[in-house]
Amino acid sequence: MTPQNLTPEAMLAKLVGFDSVVGRPNAPIVEFIRDWLAGWGVHAHVLPGPEGDRANLFATIGPADRPGYVLSGHLDVVPANEPGWQGDPFTLREDAGRLIGRGACDMKGFVAAALSIVPDLLAMDLQAPIHLALSYDEEAGCRGVPHLLSALPGLCAPPAGAIIGEPSGLTPVLAHKGKSAIRLVATGKPGHSSRPDLGANAIHALVPALTAAAAQAKALQSGAQDARFLPSWSSLQIGTVSGGQALNIIPEAATAQIEARAIAGVDPFDLLAPVIAAAKAAGVETRILASYPALALDPGHPLADLMAQLAGETPLGAVSYGTEAGLFQAAGIAAIICGPGDIDRAHKPEEYLTRNELHATCALMQRLGESLRA
């Protein structure tokens, strides 16, 4: 196969062209990346998830038997159904230096940069490897990357660190909160509201758990604090409640979605314990939607020092959004966030990454490669 050299912009256009929406099969984008890497002699491990129709991808440039660094990104994007798009969200277009398309910022720009510099990395004769770890369904609560991490011991030596390329303005970030989310599902018995004795109200069944959630949310405000975060405490909220058909019909079904966000050192799932206990006592089913741990990298860690040098920026203490970084850390791999763009552009119409941001990301990765060559 003849290697195909793609500019960062061309690579981003290729990636944006795949409508790899979260929760859907992702074979087309995974196969494209696998085949493109194969053209350069780089073998990519395609790691199917338990869903059977989507996969993670892992590839190594350099000696896999030595500790190196992971460039980590997710291939899935949120849906692009918003009316504010000025063109096809899955066709990259440029306007005054802005590269516009779904996922351009979150986070196919980082992936495009990593892929486009593979030929440069191959020419560097790296003495320690750079790995590409590309996951699925991050937008659904980091569902794909745990399967990649479980396979990692058989693919390479324990990495010295992982760089998670979520949008941070290319400023290294040391910490973020963890998150767990659940759905409560109550089942009742319908009937006319004039005869509640003959039915069972599903909405009423939710009330104990919702009450417990509200009480826990208030209690957390005076609990453990971490000044790096805004707010400085762990939080909990009821996000959605739905059920019922009409005022005079006893609700047969009702659901609620509740999330907890935890400061470093606190298990976000533990924060939901009072809610889950109240739901169980009321006969309400609990389904886990997502769960990932907080990230907390010591400011004095060698990875923090390395990224400060590569980025030319003092690491930021914390951000409010969550990433896969906490899962890398939980797997014993030091992790840090550093990627192009601004998180405020993500999940919105006309999402974009600037041409300058894309090239700055390539330059940072090339500096990483230079630090690992003979």
C-alpha positions as CSV (number, residue, x, y, z in Angstrom):
1,M,0.0,0.0,0.0
2,T,1.4,3.4,-1.0
3,P,1.5,5.8,2.0
4,Q,-0.9,8.7,1.8
5,N,0.4,11.9,3.3
6,L,-2.4,14.2,4.5
7,T,-2.2,17.7,5.8
8,P,-3.7,18.3,9.2
9,E,-6.6,20.1,7.5
10,A,-7.2,17.2,5.1
11,M,-7.1,14.7,7.9
12,L,-9.6,16.7,9.9
13,A,-11.8,16.8,6.8
14,K,-11.7,13.1,6.5
15,L,-12.5,12.5,10.2
16,V,-15.4,15.0,10.3
17,G,-16.8,13.3,7.2
18,F,-17.6,10.3,9.3
19,D,-20.9,10.8,11.2
20,S,-19.6,8.8,14.1
21,V,-22.4,9.9,16.5
22,V,-22.2,8.4,20.0
23,G,-24.0,5.2,20.5
24,R,-23.8,4.1,16.8
25,P,-21.6,1.6,15.0
26,N,-18.2,3.2,14.2
27,A,-16.6,0.7,11.8
28,P,-16.1,3.2,8.9
29,I,-14.0,5.7,10.9
30,V,-12.0,3.0,12.7
31,E,-11.3,1.1,9.4
32,F,-10.2,4.3,7.7
33,I,-7.7,5.1,10.5
34,R,-6.5,1.5,10.6
35,D,-5.9,1.4,6.9
36,W,-4.3,4.8,6.8
37,L,-1.8,3.8,9.5
38,A,-1.2,0.5,7.7
39,G,-0.1,2.5,4.7
40,W,2.8,3.9,6.8
41,G,3.6,0.4,8.3
42,V,2.0,1.1,11.6
43,H,-0.2,-1.8,12.9
44,A,-3.3,-0.7,14.6
45,H,-5.1,-3.0,17.1
46,V,-8.9,-2.8,16.6
47,L,-10.5,-3.6,19.9
48,P,-14.2,-4.4,19.6
49,G,-16.4,-3.5,22.6
50,P,-19.0,-5.8,24.1
51,E,-21.7,-4.0,22.0
52,G,-20.2,-5.8,18.9
53,D,-20.8,-2.9,16.5
54,R,-18.1,-0.4,17.7
55,A,-14.5,-0.5,18.6
56,N,-11.5,1.2,20.1
57,L,-8.2,1.5,18.3
58,F,-4.7,1.4,19.6
59,A,-1.4,1.9,17.7
60,T,2.2,2.4,18.6
61,I,5.0,4.4,16.9
62,G,8.3,3.4,18.4
63,P,9.4,0.5,20.6
64,A,6.3,-0.9,22.4
65,D,8.4,-2.6,25.1
66,R,9.5,0.7,26.6
67,P,7.5,3.2,28.7
68,G,6.1,5.9,26.5
69,Y,3.3,8.4,26.2
70,V,-0.3,8.0,25.1
71,L,-2.1,10.5,22.9
72,S,-5.8,9.8,23.8
73,G,-8.9,10.9,22.0
74,H,-12.4,9.8,21.3
75,L,-13.9,9.2,17.9
76,D,-17.5,9.7,18.7
77,V,-19.4,13.0,18.5
78,V,-22.7,14.3,19.8
79,P,-25.6,14.5,17.3
80,A,-25.8,17.5,15.0
81,N,-29.5,18.2,14.9
82,E,-29.4,21.8,16.0
83,P,-31.0,24.3,13.6
84,G,-28.1,26.8,13.8
85,W,-25.8,24.9,11.4
86,Q,-25.0,27.0,8.3
87,G,-23.9,23.9,6.3
88,D,-23.6,20.1,6.5
89,P,-22.2,19.4,10.0
90,F,-20.3,16.4,8.6
91,T,-18.6,18.3,5.8
92,L,-15.7,20.4,7.0
93,R,-15.7,23.9,5.7
94,E,-13.5,26.9,6.4
95,D,-14.6,30.5,7.2
96,A,-11.9,33.1,8.1
97,G,-9.5,30.5,9.5
98,R,-12.2,28.6,11.3
99,L,-12.5,24.9,10.4
100,I,-16.2,24.2,11.0
101,G,-17.8,20.8,11.5
102,R,-19.2,18.5,14.1
103,G,-16.4,17.2,16.3
104,A,-13.8,19.7,14.8
105,C,-13.1,20.9,18.4
106,D,-14.4,18.0,20.5
107,M,-12.3,16.2,19.6
108,K,-11.4,15.2,16.1
109,G,-9.0,18.1,15.8
110,F,-6.7,16.5,18.3
111,V,-7.0,13.1,16.6
112,A,-6.3,14.7,13.2
113,A,-3.2,16.3,14.5
114,A,-1.9,13.1,16.0
115,L,-2.6,11.1,12.8
116,S,-1.2,13.7,10.4
117,I,2.2,13.8,12.2
118,V,2.7,10.0,12.2
119,P,5.1,10.2,9.2
120,D,7.2,12.8,11.1
121,L,7.2,10.6,14.2
122,L,8.3,7.6,12.2
123,A,11.2,9.6,10.8
124,M,12.4,10.5,14.3
125,D,13.7,7.0,15.4
126,L,11.9,7.3,18.7
127,Q,13.7,5.6,21.7
128,A,10.4,5.6,23.7
129,P,7.0,5.1,22.0
130,I,4.1,7.4,21.3
131,H,0.8,5.5,21.4
132,L,-2.5,6.5,19.8
133,A,-5.5,5.4,21.9
134,L,-8.8,6.2,20.2
135,S,-12.0,5.3,21.9
136,Y,-15.8,5.1,21.3
137,D,-18.8,6.4,23.2
138,E,-17.0,8.9,25.4
139,E,-20.0,11.2,25.0
140,A,-22.2,8.5,26.6
141,G,-20.2,8.5,29.8
142,C,-16.8,7.1,28.8
143,R,-18.1,3.7,27.9
144,G,-15.5,2.6,25.4
145,V,-12.2,3.4,26.9
146,P,-12.4,1.0,29.9
147,H,-12.3,-1.9,27.4
148,L,-9.2,-0.4,25.8
149,L,-7.5,0.0,29.1
150,S,-8.2,-3.6,30.1
151,A,-6.4,-4.7,26.9
152,L,-3.4,-2.4,27.3
153,P,-1.1,-4.7,29.4
154,G,-1.0,-7.0,26.4
155,L,-0.2,-4.3,23.9
156,C,2.7,-2.3,25.4
157,A,4.9,-1.6,28.4
158,P,3.1,0.4,31.1
159,P,3.0,4.0,29.7
160,A,4.8,6.8,31.5
161,G,1.7,9.0,31.0
162,A,-1.3,9.8,28.9
163,I,-2.3,13.1,27.3
164,I,-6.0,13.4,26.9
165,G,-6.7,15.9,24.1
166,E,-10.0,17.4,25.2
167,P,-10.3,21.1,24.4
168,S,-8.2,23.1,26.9
169,G,-6.7,25.8,24.7
170,L,-3.5,23.7,24.7
171,T,-3.1,24.5,28.4
172,P,-2.3,21.4,30.5
173,V,-5.0,20.7,33.1
174,L,-4.3,18.7,36.2
175,A,-7.7,17.8,37.6
176,H,-11.4,17.4,36.9
177,K,-14.4,16.1,38.9
178,G,-15.7,12.6,38.5
179,K,-19.3,11.8,37.5
180,S,-21.9,9.1,38.0
181,A,-25.4,9.2,36.5
182,I,-28.4,7.0,37.1
183,R,-31.9,6.6,35.7
184,L,-34.7,5.7,38.1
185,V,-37.6,3.7,36.6
186,A,-40.9,3.3,38.4
187,T,-43.7,1.1,37.3
188,G,-47.3,1.6,38.5
189,K,-50.8,0.5,37.7
190,P,-53.0,2.8,35.6
191,G,-56.5,3.7,36.3
192,H,-58.9,6.6,36.7
193,S,-57.7,9.2,39.2
194,S,-61.0,9.0,41.0
195,R,-60.1,5.4,42.2
196,P,-56.5,5.6,43.4
197,D,-57.3,2.5,45.5
198,L,-57.4,0.5,42.3
199,G,-54.1,1.7,40.9
200,A,-50.5,2.4,41.8
201,N,-49.0,5.9,41.1
202,A,-45.6,5.5,39.5
203,I,-44.8,9.2,40.1
204,H,-45.5,8.9,43.8
205,A,-43.1,5.9,43.9
206,L,-40.3,8.2,42.7
207,V,-40.9,10.7,45.5
208,P,-38.7,9.1,48.2
209,A,-35.7,8.9,45.9
210,L,-36.2,12.4,44.7
211,T,-36.5,13.7,48.3
212,A,-33.3,11.8,49.1
213,A,-31.6,13.4,46.1
214,A,-32.6,16.9,47.1
215,A,-31.4,16.4,50.7
216,Q,-28.1,14.9,49.5
217,A,-27.6,17.9,47.2
218,K,-28.0,20.3,50.1
219,A,-25.8,18.2,52.4
220,L,-22.9,18.1,50.0
221,Q,-22.5,21.9,50.0
222,S,-21.2,21.7,53.5
223,G,-19.2,18.6,52.9
224,A,-15.6,18.0,51.7
225,Q,-14.2,21.0,49.7
226,D,-11.6,21.4,47.0
227,A,-10.9,25.0,46.1
228,R,-9.6,24.1,42.7
229,F,-13.1,23.5,41.5
230,L,-16.2,25.6,41.0
231,P,-18.2,24.9,43.0
232,S,-15.6,23.7,45.5
233,W,-17.8,20.8,46.7
234,S,-19.2,17.6,45.2
235,S,-22.7,18.2,43.8
236,L,-25.8,16.2,42.9
237,Q,-28.8,17.2,40.9
238,I,-32.1,15.8,39.5
239,G,-31.8,16.5,35.8
240,T,-35.1,15.2,34.4
241,V,-38.4,13.8,35.7
242,S,-41.1,12.4,33.4
243,G,-44.2,10.4,33.7
244,G,-48.0,10.4,33.4
245,Q,-50.4,11.0,30.5
246,A,-53.2,13.2,31.8
247,L,-54.3,14.7,35.1
248,N,-57.1,12.2,35.6
249,I,-55.1,9.1,34.8
250,I,-53.0,7.3,37.4
251,P,-49.4,7.3,36.0
252,E,-48.3,3.9,35.0
253,A,-44.7,4.8,34.4
254,A,-42.3,7.5,35.6
255,T,-38.6,8.1,35.3
256,A,-36.0,10.4,36.6
257,Q,-32.3,11.0,35.8
258,I,-29.9,12.1,38.5
259,E,-26.2,12.9,38.4
260,A,-23.4,13.3,40.9
261,R,-20.2,15.2,40.3
262,A,-17.4,14.4,42.8
263,I,-14.2,16.3,43.8
264,A,-11.0,14.4,43.7
265,G,-10.8,11.7,46.3
266,V,-14.5,11.1,46.4
267,D,-16.2,8.3,44.5
268,P,-19.1,9.9,42.5
269,F,-21.1,6.7,42.7
270,D,-21.0,6.7,46.5
271,L,-22.7,10.1,46.5
272,L,-25.8,8.4,45.0
273,A,-26.1,5.8,47.7
274,P,-28.9,7.5,49.7
275,V,-30.9,8.0,46.4
276,I,-30.4,4.3,45.4
277,A,-31.3,3.1,48.8
278,A,-34.5,5.1,48.8
279,A,-35.4,3.9,45.3
280,K,-34.9,0.3,46.3
281,A,-37.1,0.7,49.4
282,A,-39.8,2.1,47.2
283,G,-39.5,-0.7,44.6
284,V,-38.0,1.6,42.0
285,E,-35.4,0.3,39.5
286,T,-32.0,1.9,39.3
287,R,-30.1,1.9,36.0
288,I,-26.5,3.2,35.7
289,L,-26.0,5.6,32.8
290,A,-22.4,6.6,33.3
291,S,-19.6,6.6,35.8
292,Y,-16.0,7.8,35.7
293,P,-13.6,8.9,38.4
294,A,-12.1,12.3,39.0
295,L,-8.6,13.2,37.8
296,A,-6.0,14.6,40.2
297,L,-2.4,14.8,38.9
298,D,0.2,16.0,41.4
299,P,1.6,19.4,40.2
300,G,5.1,18.0,40.8
301,H,4.6,14.9,38.7
302,P,7.1,14.5,35.8
303,L,4.2,14.4,33.4
304,A,3.1,17.9,34.6
305,D,6.6,19.1,34.2
306,L,6.9,17.6,30.7
307,M,3.6,19.1,29.5
308,A,4.5,22.5,30.9
309,Q,7.7,22.4,28.8
310,L,5.9,21.2,25.7
311,A,3.0,23.6,25.9
312,G,4.9,26.5,27.2
313,E,2.1,27.0,29.8
314,T,1.9,26.6,33.5
315,P,-0.7,23.7,34.1
316,L,-4.1,24.8,35.2
317,G,-5.4,23.4,38.5
318,A,-8.8,22.1,37.3
319,V,-11.7,22.3,34.9
320,S,-15.3,21.7,35.4
321,Y,-15.9,19.2,32.6
322,G,-15.1,15.5,32.8
323,T,-12.9,13.3,30.6
324,E,-11.4,9.9,30.2
325,A,-8.3,11.0,32.0
326,G,-9.6,9.8,35.4
327,L,-10.0,6.3,34.0
328,F,-6.4,6.3,32.8
329,Q,-5.3,7.4,36.2
330,A,-7.5,4.7,37.9
331,A,-5.7,2.2,35.6
332,G,-2.3,3.3,37.0
333,I,-1.4,5.6,34.2
334,A,-0.6,9.2,35.0
335,A,-2.9,11.4,33.0
336,I,-3.2,15.1,32.0
337,I,-5.6,17.0,29.8
338,C,-4.2,19.1,26.9
339,G,-5.9,19.7,23.7
340,P,-6.8,22.4,21.2
341,G,-9.8,24.6,21.1
342,D,-12.3,25.8,23.7
343,I,-14.8,23.5,25.5
344,D,-17.4,26.3,25.1
345,R,-17.5,25.6,21.3
346,A,-18.3,21.9,21.8
347,H,-21.9,20.5,21.5
348,K,-23.0,23.6,19.6
349,P,-23.9,24.5,16.0
350,E,-21.0,25.8,14.0
351,E,-18.5,24.0,16.2
352,Y,-15.0,24.9,15.0
353,L,-11.3,24.7,15.5
354,T,-9.0,27.3,14.0
355,R,-6.3,26.5,11.5
356,N,-3.7,28.0,13.9
357,E,-5.0,25.8,16.8
358,L,-4.7,22.7,14.7
359,H,-1.1,23.4,13.6
360,A,-0.1,24.4,17.2
361,T,-1.3,21.0,18.3
362,C,0.8,19.3,15.6
363,A,3.8,21.3,16.8
364,L,3.3,20.3,20.4
365,M,3.1,16.6,19.4
366,Q,6.3,17.0,17.3
367,R,8.0,18.5,20.4
368,L,6.9,15.4,22.3
369,G,8.5,13.2,19.6
370,E,11.7,15.2,19.7
371,S,11.9,14.7,23.4
372,L,11.8,10.9,22.9
373,R,14.2,10.5,20.0
374,A,17.8,9.3,20.4
